[in-house]
Each structure stands twice: as structure tokens, then as C-alpha cells.
Amino acid sequence: SLICQLLDQLKGHVVTIASIASIIRGNKLSSYVASKAAVYAFFNSARTELLHSHPNLSMSLVCPWAIDTGMFEGFKTRLQK
């Protein structure tokens, strides 16, 4: 397919940004957690598919901690930063 041909020509590193919320669940954030969990799952599936078939591509997933933007007011976990 055309996509496979394009992937064969690519070289580089793909960085995907998710959130710690994709791994650690928090209260009052169900929609946000679900969307970041989808990014996390998609990344892991894509990485697994491309690992051996496209060795010129490497991938990283970044999951930053909650940032004090107001959106995370009331966000609590059992883990400390």
C-alpha cells in the first residue's frame, strides 16, 4: 500500500505526548483520562506494529504530570510528584 511505501522511506523519531492521566487515574477527569488512555493505547499498538517492520523509525511516549492550569483543580492521586 501507499502508506507502507511511505513508511519504508521514513527515518527519524516520533514523539507522542499523552499525560500521566493515561496511566494514573484521577477523580473528576473521566473524559480527559479516557482521551489520554486512547493516545497511550494507540502509541503502544503503533510501536508494536512498526518495531520490526520499520527499523528506521523510533518512537517515544511522553507522559507529563498534571500541570497547574486550573483544569486539574481537585486532581488527587495516591502518588506524590
C-alpha positions in Angstrom: 0.0 0.0 0.0 1.0 3.6 -0.4 1.3 4.1 3.4 3.7 1.2 3.7 5.8 2.6 0.9 5.9 6.0 2.6 6.8 4.4 6.0 9.7 2.5 4.3 11.2 5.8 3.2 10.9 7.5 6.6 13.7 7.8 9.0 13.5 9.5 12.4 12.0 9.6 15.8 8.3 10.1 16.5 7.4 11.7 19.9 3.8 11.3 21.2 2.6 13.4 24.1 0.0 11.9 26.3 -0.3 12.5 30.1 0.3 10.8 33.4 -3.5 10.6 33.4 -3.2 7.8 30.8 -1.5 5.7 33.4 -2.7 7.0 36.8 -6.4 7.7 37.1 -7.7 10.8 38.9 -11.0 11.9 40.1 -13.3 14.3 38.2 -11.3 13.8 35.0 -13.0 10.8 33.3 -13.2 12.4 29.8 -9.6 13.6 29.9 -8.4 10.3 31.3 -10.2 8.4 28.6 -8.8 10.5 25.8 -5.2 10.2 27.1 -5.6 6.5 27.6 -6.6 6.2 24.0 -3.4 8.0 23.0 -1.4 5.7 25.2 -3.0 2.6 23.7 -2.7 3.8 20.1 1.0 4.6 20.7 1.7 1.2 22.1 -0.1 -0.6 19.2 1.6 1.5 16.6 5.0 1.0 18.2 4.5 -2.8 18.3 3.4 -2.8 14.6 6.4 -0.7 13.4 9.1 -2.1 15.7 10.4 -4.8 13.4 9.0 -3.7 10.0 10.4 -0.2 10.1 13.7 -0.1 11.9 14.5 3.4 10.7 11.7 4.8 12.9 11.9 5.0 16.6 9.2 6.2 19.0 8.9 7.7 22.4 5.8 8.4 24.6 6.0 11.4 27.0 3.5 11.4 29.9 3.9 14.7 31.8 2.5 15.1 35.3 -0.6 17.3 35.9 0.3 21.0 35.3 -1.3 23.7 37.4 -3.6 25.2 34.7 -6.8 25.2 36.6 -8.1 22.2 34.7 -6.6 19.9 37.3 -8.1 21.6 40.3 -9.0 18.9 42.7 -6.8 16.3 41.0 -5.5 13.9 43.6 -3.6 10.6 43.4 -2.0 8.4 46.0 1.3 9.1 44.4 3.3 12.2 45.0 5.2 14.1 42.2 
